[in-house]
């Protein structure tokens, strides 16, 4: 009887909630795929798995799973270091199998020993990289490839040099635009 109630709850509450999570997260899933040079279909599949599949399997009343903007840096770096998107997918499958195994062993309590400041520092660092990489684009200086999250850029420059160049270009354009007409 209890098992039947869980299935009814799943169909009545969890799957619609998971579908909403998927639909809300879909633009971010596609953005992470775009920023990391991964196929867009991979972003859609990640959204379906994170929203609908996790909702169906979690058996938790407060489980929400979805993308984070910091994933773009992690995915792009992983694809680059592993050499191909297929190798990245194999690594994700292996990591998923390891997570399931650790979940069955109830090893999640180890996370309680990671200081909160470490997690916040990692997320702040990822956010800082994303912000710094977008400043030149926001100012109209689009020489670097979109989605390139490396500090060193093509042409032996780096992110800070691009920001200075973008600021100089923006200042020149606004100075010319602000001149009175003759």
N, C-alpha and C positions, 0 to 999 in steps of 0.2 A: 504494500500500500504506500509506504513512504517513498519507494523508488518511483512509483507512478506519479506522486505529487511533484517530485523533482523534475520529471520529464515535462509535466504540465507547466511548471514554473519556467523551465527553460524555453519552451515554445511561446509562452505568454509574455514573459518579461525579458529574459536574457537575449534572445535573438533580435527582437526589435531594438533593444538598447545597443547591442553590438552593431546593428545596421546603422544606427544614428552615429555611433562613434566612427564607423568607417566613412560615412558621408561627410562628416565634419573634418575628419583627418585627411580625406582624399587630396585636397590641394597641397597640403604639407607633404604628403607622401610623394606626389608628383614633383614638388619642389626639391625634395631631397634627392630624388632620382636625377633630376635635371642638373642640380649643382654638383653631383658626384659623377657625372658622365655615365650613368647607368641607364639601361633601357627604361622607358616610361612604364612599360608593362610590369617591370619589377616593382615599381612604386605602387601600382594598383594592386598587385598580388600581396605586397607587404601590408597594405591597408586592409584587404579582405582578411588576411590571416590575423592581423592585430586586432581588428574590430570584431569580426564575426566568429572566427574559429576560436580565439582565446575566450570570448564570451561564452561559447558553448562548452568549452572544456574546463574552465576555471573553477566552477562550482563555488564561487565566492560572491556574496552580495554586493561587494564594493570594488570589484575588479574592473579597471579601465586600462586598456593597453593601446598605445598609439605612438606616432613618430615624435621626435624632438628635432629641432633645427640642428643641434650639435651632431646628429647622425650624418649630416652631409660631409663633414670633415672626416669622420671615422670611415665612412663607406668609400670616399674618394681615396683616402690614404691606403685602405685595405686593398682596393682594386689595383692601385698602382704597385704596391709592394708584392702582391701575389702574382701580378703579371697579366691577369685576365679576369674578365667578369665571371667566367665559368669556375675558375679556381676560387673566387670570392664566394660564389654560391655553394660550392662544396664545403668551404670553411663555415658558412652560416649553418648548413645542415649539421655538420659535426658539432658546432657550438650548441645547436638546439638539442641534439641528442645528449650532450653533456649536461645541459640545463635540466632536462627531464630526469636524468639520472640523479643529479644533485637534489632535485625537488623530491624525488622518491626517498632519498636519504635524509630529508629534512635538514639540509645543510644551509638553508637560508639564514639561520641564526648567526652565521659567520659575518654577515653584513652589519650586524650590530657593533662589530669591533672596528669598522672603518669610520674614522672620525668624520663628522658632518662637514668640517672645514675642508677636508680633502675633496669631498664631492662638490661642494660649492666652488672651490678653487678650480677644479677641472671644468665645470660648466661655465664659470666666469672666463676662463682662458679661451674656451671654444667660442663663446659669445664675442670676446674681444677680437679674435681672428676674423670672425664673420663681419663685424662692424668695420674694422680697418680695411678689409678687402673691398667693402662696398663704397667707401668714401670717394675714391677716384671715379667710380661709375656714376655716383650721384652728382659729381661735378662735371661730368661730360668727358672725362679722360678715359677712353675705352681701348687702350692699347693692349692690356693684358687679356688673356682668354677668360671668358666668363666661367665662373665655377672653379678657377684655379685657386686652391687654398694654400699653396706653398708660399713661404716667406720670400724665397728667392724666385724671381720671375725671369722670363725670357729677356735676353739682351743684357745680362749681367746687372740687372737692377733688383731692387727689393721693394717690399710693400711701402716702406717709409718714403723711398724716392718717388714712387708713384703718387703718393699723397702730396708730396711737395710739388711735383710737376702738375698735378691736377689743380692744386691751389693756385699756382702761378698762372696756369691757363685760365682758370675761373676769374682771377683778378684782372688779367688782361682783357678778357671779354667784357667784364662788367665796367672796366675803365673806358673802353671804346664805346660801349653802349650808353654810358652816362655823359659823354661829351655832348655839348650843345650843337645843334645843327647850324651850319654856317649860313 
